[in-house]
Amino acid sequence: MSKSSEKYLYGPGGQLLESYRAWNDFTDYVYFGGRLLYTLSAGQAVTRIYSDRLGSTRVTETIEQYGGGWTTRNYYPFGEEITSTSNDQYKFASTYRDSTTGLDYAVNRYYASGMGRFLSADPYQASGGPADPQSWNRYAYVQNDPANFIDPKGMYLCVPGVTCALEMAGSGAGNDGMGVVNEGDASPKEGSGVGHDPVRSECDRSDPTNKRALDFIDAHRADAAKIGAAAGISAQFALAVAAQETGYGTQGIVAAPGNTNNYFGLHVNGQNDTNHYAGQTGVYKAARDGWVATFSSASGFLDSGKGFVSLMKGGVNGMTDPAKFAAYLHGHGYGTGDSGYEGKLQSVIGRISRRWDCPH
């Protein structure tokens, strides 16, 4: 990608790696955990980047052979600078601000911080759903909640430092434990040169196992982000719990004849316990699970997820280790009687994380 004589090199996660103007005029960008740490120019000037929890650059410290200096940056809620500073650098919420247009480059579309809106419609259709009216505006930025979410790829909101750390790091999340769960994971396409194939193997929807996981992610990504933010965990963790409980929406109490729309395995205390959870519409007696809550078909995933948050937030808030997360849930009512539950849930977390940024 180039602008006049300037060229840009991007990594697989959409991060700018280098801007190049000539052999002796370039800037390299160094990241850790999805966050920009510093830049290095051809003149050997190092600029340290100090960002806030949204990934917005707040302070830059330039260190040169003959001096340097500090620059501070402050923003209105949707990213417009209170006092303008030079552009052609990362500024608001992990996006690169262009000096010619003043727009923020969010990989799949441009964002206008002065308007608080994207300039084109969201290309990712699954980021919206009938149960979430805020998602119907395809130009809105993070459903008008810029204090809690960001959208560095211009496709779907994510939680700063939790979900976004995985997204901005690209697809190379490592081994997702394929084969631990007995659900047909042993696809011959796994591990076939991810990052080099025209279509990453885990994004190949012609594989029925992949398609099941990808369809589940597409259907519930936006709600999972909200549930994760409320619980203090990643959207992938939240979605994995639902996937494990329901066989990616095809098994268990969610598929029971009573149309429970209960994606998080929420139990109640009997036939008359009809208001145990906010949004609950009734109860259902499952043959194996006993009395469980039911929810509406329009908002069942989000409502049952809120019930999960009410039960688990105090224990899982801030967890980023899949093993510790799985162990906590196993010790608090999930997978009772299943000694392999923790390994299965970790495998599902890995499966979902690796497919999180696959195209729709």
ABEGO torsion letter per residue (X at the ends): XBBEABBBBBBAAGBBABBBABAABBBBBBBBGGBBABBBBAAGBBBBBBBBAAGBBABBBBBBAAEEEBBBBBBBAAGBBABBBBBGBBBBGGBBBBAAAGBBBAGABBBBAAAGBBABBBABAAABBAABAAAABAABBGGGBAAABBBAAGABBBBBGBAAAAAAAEABAEBAGBGABBAGABBAABGBGBGABABBAAABAABAAAAAAAAAAAAAAAAAAAAAAAAGBBAAAAAAAAAAAAGGGABEAAABAAGAGBAAGBBBAEAABAAABBGBAEBBBBAAAEBBBBBBAAAAAAAAAAAAAAAAAAAABGBABAAAAAAAAAAAGBGBGBAAAAAAAAAAAAAAAAAAABBX
